[in-house]
Amino acid sequence: MIMSLMFATRGCSFCGKCGGVILIAMQVLLSAWFRPGAVPVSNEDVAEYTKAHPDRFVGVGSVDLYKPQEAVKEIERCVKEYGFKGDVFLFVC
């Protein structure tokens, strides 16, 4: 599973003098992955994780760019059915 971790930091909220940093975990982006001839991580796999933990994960889909008409339909489906927030486009030559 391809994961993009996003974090924010801020100064210590207890006294402000120690220079400590508190790490605040934000939502994690989980991305599907298509490659020519294979689907190592499907949009359905990502949807399963994001549905189980919507407070932790944000779904990002992927499509087969060698089939552009099907890709557009799949993007729309992922946004409407799964609530995905984006798509990843990987070009392999």
C-alpha positions as CSV (number, residue, x, y, z in Angstrom):
1,M,0.0,0.0,0.0
2,I,1.4,3.3,-1.0
3,M,1.0,5.8,1.9
4,S,1.7,9.5,2.0
5,L,2.2,10.6,5.5
6,M,1.3,14.2,6.4
7,F,2.3,15.7,9.7
8,A,2.1,19.2,11.3
9,T,4.2,20.4,14.1
10,R,3.8,23.2,16.7
11,G,5.6,24.4,19.8
12,C,5.1,22.8,23.1
13,S,1.8,23.9,24.5
14,F,2.6,23.2,28.1
15,C,5.1,26.0,28.9
16,G,6.4,27.3,25.6
17,K,9.9,27.5,27.0
18,C,11.4,24.1,26.4
19,G,11.4,24.4,22.6
20,G,9.8,20.9,22.4
21,V,7.8,20.0,19.4
22,I,4.6,18.1,19.5
23,L,3.9,15.9,16.4
24,I,0.3,16.0,15.3
25,A,-0.7,13.1,13.0
26,M,-3.0,14.2,10.2
27,Q,-5.0,11.9,8.0
28,V,-3.0,9.5,5.9
29,L,-3.5,9.3,2.1
30,L,-3.9,5.8,0.9
31,S,-3.4,5.4,-2.9
32,A,-4.4,2.7,-5.3
33,W,-1.9,1.7,-7.9
34,F,-2.3,0.7,-11.5
35,R,0.6,-0.4,-13.7
36,P,0.6,-2.0,-17.2
37,G,-0.9,-5.4,-16.9
38,A,-1.5,-5.5,-13.2
39,V,-3.3,-3.8,-10.3
40,P,-1.1,-4.3,-7.2
41,V,-3.5,-2.1,-5.1
42,S,-7.0,-1.6,-6.3
43,N,-9.4,1.2,-5.7
44,E,-11.6,-1.3,-3.9
45,D,-8.7,-2.2,-1.5
46,V,-8.2,1.5,-0.7
47,A,-12.0,2.0,-0.2
48,E,-12.1,-0.9,2.3
49,Y,-9.4,0.8,4.5
50,T,-10.8,4.3,4.3
51,K,-14.3,3.0,5.1
52,A,-13.1,1.1,8.1
53,H,-11.1,4.2,9.4
54,P,-12.5,7.4,7.9
55,D,-10.9,9.5,10.7
56,R,-7.4,8.2,9.8
57,F,-7.4,7.6,6.0
58,V,-8.2,9.6,2.9
59,G,-8.6,7.6,-0.3
60,V,-6.8,8.4,-3.5
61,G,-7.6,6.4,-6.6
62,S,-5.7,5.3,-9.6
63,V,-6.7,4.4,-13.1
64,D,-5.4,2.7,-16.2
65,L,-4.3,5.5,-18.5
66,Y,-4.1,3.2,-21.4
67,K,-7.9,3.1,-21.4
68,P,-8.8,6.8,-21.1
69,Q,-12.6,6.5,-21.5
70,E,-12.8,3.8,-18.8
71,A,-10.4,5.9,-16.6
72,V,-12.8,8.9,-16.6
73,K,-15.7,6.7,-15.6
74,E,-13.6,5.0,-12.8
75,I,-12.5,8.4,-11.4
76,E,-16.1,9.5,-11.2
77,R,-17.1,6.2,-9.6
78,C,-14.4,6.5,-7.0
79,V,-15.4,10.0,-6.0
80,K,-19.1,9.3,-5.9
81,E,-19.1,5.8,-4.4
82,Y,-16.0,5.8,-2.2
83,G,-15.6,9.5,-1.4
84,F,-12.0,9.6,-2.8
85,K,-10.4,13.0,-2.7
86,G,-8.1,12.6,-5.7
87,D,-6.3,10.4,-8.2
88,V,-2.7,9.4,-8.8
89,F,-1.5,9.3,-12.4
90,L,1.7,7.3,-13.0
91,F,3.1,7.2,-16.5
92,V,5.2,4.2,-17.5
93,C,6.9,4.2,-20.8
